[in-house]
Amino acid sequence: MISKKGGSSALFRVMAAKGQISSGLLRVFLTLLGRMCGTSHLANGRFQAMQEASEKRQHPRMRALKAARAVIGNGHSTFDCTIRNLSVGGAKVVFESTVPIPHVFDLRFEDGTQHACEVRWRTPKELGVVFIDVQA
């Protein structure tokens, strides 16, 4: 049983801070906790504060649906991808498979904009990248 006092949520926040679970998993847990506890739990701002504490990004990300290409080896290889969210400092990028994508690559958008990227997290089909050519 998960109590409204936050025993389990506190445990998950500590695990996220230690790197034992991802901040994405923490957000999923907090969202489910908020739904289980009802709107009164959300109304007092506590749930929102817990969500904000789990966010480690320097720049807020906006949802996106943009076509792009990962460019590898000075253009010798390219992989089509979709940008699912985007900020000044990074993006979430979706591929058919992330296996052939190296840790550092260039990301070219349809409008010609290009960023050097470093992978921060990886799943079989998604990457979280930081733009290493952008000053913070």
C-alpha positions as CSV (number, residue, x, y, z in Angstrom):
1,M,0.0,0.0,0.0
2,I,1.3,3.4,-0.9
3,S,0.5,6.1,1.6
4,K,-0.2,9.8,1.0
5,K,2.7,10.6,3.4
6,G,5.2,9.8,0.7
7,G,7.2,6.9,2.1
8,S,7.6,5.1,-1.2
9,S,8.0,8.4,-3.1
10,A,10.8,9.4,-0.8
11,L,12.5,6.1,-1.4
12,F,12.2,6.5,-5.2
13,R,13.6,10.1,-5.0
14,V,16.6,8.9,-3.0
15,M,17.2,6.1,-5.5
16,A,17.0,8.6,-8.4
17,A,19.4,10.9,-6.7
18,K,21.9,8.0,-6.2
19,G,21.5,7.1,-9.9
20,Q,19.9,3.7,-9.0
21,I,16.8,4.5,-11.2
22,S,16.3,6.9,-14.0
23,S,14.6,10.3,-13.6
24,G,12.1,9.0,-16.3
25,L,11.1,6.1,-14.1
26,L,10.8,8.5,-11.2
27,R,8.4,10.7,-13.2
28,V,6.3,7.7,-14.2
29,F,6.1,6.7,-10.5
30,L,5.2,10.2,-9.4
31,T,2.5,10.4,-12.1
32,L,1.0,7.1,-11.0
33,L,1.2,8.2,-7.3
34,G,-0.6,11.4,-8.1
35,R,-3.4,9.5,-9.9
36,M,-3.8,7.0,-7.1
37,C,-3.9,9.8,-4.4
38,G,-6.5,11.8,-6.2
39,T,-6.7,15.5,-7.2
40,S,-6.5,16.8,-3.6
41,H,-2.9,15.5,-3.5
42,L,-2.2,17.4,-6.7
43,A,-3.9,20.6,-5.7
44,N,-1.6,21.3,-2.7
45,G,1.5,21.6,-5.0
46,R,3.4,18.8,-3.3
47,F,3.1,16.5,-6.3
48,Q,4.3,19.3,-8.6
49,A,7.3,20.0,-6.4
50,M,8.2,16.3,-6.4
51,Q,8.1,16.3,-10.2
52,E,10.3,19.4,-10.4
53,A,12.8,18.0,-8.0
54,S,13.3,15.0,-10.3
55,E,14.1,17.1,-13.3
56,K,17.9,17.6,-13.9
57,R,17.8,19.3,-17.3
58,Q,19.3,22.8,-17.5
59,H,16.8,23.9,-20.2
60,P,13.1,23.0,-20.4
61,R,12.2,20.7,-23.2
62,M,9.2,21.2,-25.5
63,R,7.4,18.4,-27.3
64,A,8.3,18.1,-31.0
65,L,7.8,16.0,-34.0
66,K,10.7,16.8,-36.4
67,A,12.5,14.8,-38.9
68,A,16.3,14.7,-38.7
69,R,19.3,12.6,-39.5
70,A,22.2,11.4,-37.4
71,V,25.4,12.0,-39.3
72,I,28.3,9.8,-38.6
73,G,31.9,9.8,-39.9
74,N,31.7,13.2,-41.7
75,G,28.6,12.1,-43.6
76,H,29.8,8.6,-44.6
77,S,26.8,7.2,-42.7
78,T,23.4,8.8,-42.0
79,F,20.4,7.4,-40.0
80,D,16.9,8.9,-40.2
81,C,15.4,9.8,-36.9
82,T,12.6,11.8,-35.3
83,I,13.0,14.4,-32.7
84,R,10.3,13.9,-30.0
85,N,11.3,16.8,-27.6
86,L,13.7,19.6,-28.0
87,S,15.4,22.3,-25.9
88,V,18.2,24.8,-26.4
89,G,20.7,22.2,-24.9
90,G,19.5,18.8,-26.1
91,A,16.8,16.5,-27.5
92,K,15.1,13.1,-27.3
93,V,15.7,11.3,-30.5
94,V,13.9,8.2,-31.8
95,F,15.5,5.7,-34.2
96,E,14.6,2.4,-35.7
97,S,17.5,1.1,-33.6
98,T,20.1,2.9,-31.6
99,V,22.7,0.1,-31.9
100,P,24.7,1.7,-34.8
101,I,24.6,5.2,-33.2
102,P,27.9,6.1,-31.5
103,H,28.3,8.1,-28.3
104,V,29.1,11.3,-30.2
105,F,27.5,12.2,-33.5
106,D,26.1,15.1,-35.5
107,L,22.3,15.7,-35.7
108,R,21.1,17.5,-38.9
109,F,17.6,18.9,-38.9
110,E,15.4,19.4,-42.0
111,D,16.0,23.1,-41.9
112,G,19.8,22.6,-42.2
113,T,20.6,23.3,-38.6
114,Q,23.2,20.9,-37.3
115,H,24.4,20.1,-33.7
116,A,27.2,18.0,-32.4
117,C,25.6,15.6,-29.9
118,E,26.7,13.5,-27.0
119,V,24.5,10.6,-25.8
120,R,23.3,10.9,-22.1
121,W,21.0,7.9,-22.0
122,R,20.0,5.2,-24.4
123,T,17.2,2.6,-24.9
124,P,16.9,0.2,-27.9
125,K,15.0,2.9,-29.9
126,E,15.6,6.2,-28.2
127,L,18.5,8.5,-27.2
128,G,18.7,11.5,-24.9
129,V,21.3,13.8,-26.2
130,V,23.0,17.0,-25.1
131,F,24.2,19.5,-27.8
132,I,27.9,19.8,-27.1
133,D,28.3,22.7,-29.5
134,V,25.9,25.0,-27.5
135,Q,27.1,27.3,-24.7
136,A,25.0,26.9,-21.6
